[in-house]
Amino acid sequence: MVCRKALVFSLLSLIFFIPLYSKESASEGLTLDQCLSIALAQNPLILSSHQQYQASLARVNQAKALSQPSLDIDTDLQPGFFDLANIGESYFGLRQTLEFPGKRSLRGKIASQESNEIMQEIKLLKLDIAFQIKQAFFSLLLAKELQSYAEQNLGLSRDFLEKAEVKHETGDVAKVEVLRAQVEASKAANEVRQANNSVKLAKALLNFLLARKKHEPLEIQGELKQPPLDLDLESLIKKAMLSRPELKKILFSLKREDYRKKEGILSYLPDFELGASKHWIEGEGSFWDVTLSLPIPLFFWQPIRGEVAEARANHAALKSEEKHIQNAVVLEVEEAYRNALTARNQIILFEQEILTQAEEVYNMFLFSYQEGEIGGIELIEARRTLIDARKSYADALFNYDVSLAALEKSVGQTLIGESK
């Protein structure tokens, strides 16, 4: 009886408590790391690239595959067409082409380098998608922050309208003050509608990048304000030179062309064809025939003018491309670094001066308005200044977040370890 009660209690717990827990977990929202994990696992472009990589691995096996043997059947001295029963001589054997040692291995190495190049392209694609996810994630945070400020502005506008109406009823202000307050409240309501639309669009974009339906419910959790990083330009450039997939891809491409040049040189060396057959002659019996054939490299200049020349030209082109990419990477890292520093300085300026001053000015003007010392226009301007300062601060936080994301993309790795 006790066991039965315990079983019933367990089932009721599963029925009632697990759904509540799941809903609570879902309502918490996705973190940035969770968004990145979902995107890198579900993005169609990444999935397609991985399939291309698998195809390149299959080409490695194809390149190293042995040629197929040949079966030889020869029937001679037939008294009539297709008179196989009365043949006077026959051959039955196998032939196998044997490449000169090293050729098949070189083909495999060339295919392996091509596969490595595709893997670096996948890593580059992941860096780009990760940056897009971060930018969309922070854009949604910014849109929600501006939505909050718009709602605060609407609340302040309605509060100002109520105060103006009370003052008008007591005869302290003219009707024009109430009209101005009504206009400001209408503008604030319209800004809330625009902010709500911006949040919807930001969610749709993030859903798209997460390979979800654009109107699927989405909530995120996070903050625009990120911890400051101790950044050093020279160390960032060094990391980029070691981490950027484009530069790694160039190295694999250079190795590939080196192997192709060696392959062209090895084409001077002959492949062998070895065969063995059973030879039967009527009236004389059976015999074994063994054949060995190899080409003679009379046209020795063809590899020099063909495969070797092509590999050398490609190698020289890749070296020039490598220099160009290195210069581009340095420029990209420095640009992202400068943008991050500028955004960080703006944040410090807002936190230490602008926000505090805007708050003080608004509170002073609000007190003066309540005391009848100033009119509504001055208070409206002070409120606008306060809201604009808050929005600009949020923009500065967003710019810093995006600059760090761009910096991580330009370096080719995360910079979490650089935090102070």
PyMOL commands that set and color helices and strands:
alter all, ss='L'
color gray80, all
select helices_A, chain A and resi 2-27+32-42+44-63+84-86+103-169+175-209+233-243+245-266+301-305+307-370+376-411+416-418
alter helices_A, ss='H'
color red, helices_A
select strands_A, chain A and resi 70-76+89-98+272-281+285-293
alter strands_A, ss='S'
color yellow, strands_A
deselect
rebuild
show_as cartoon
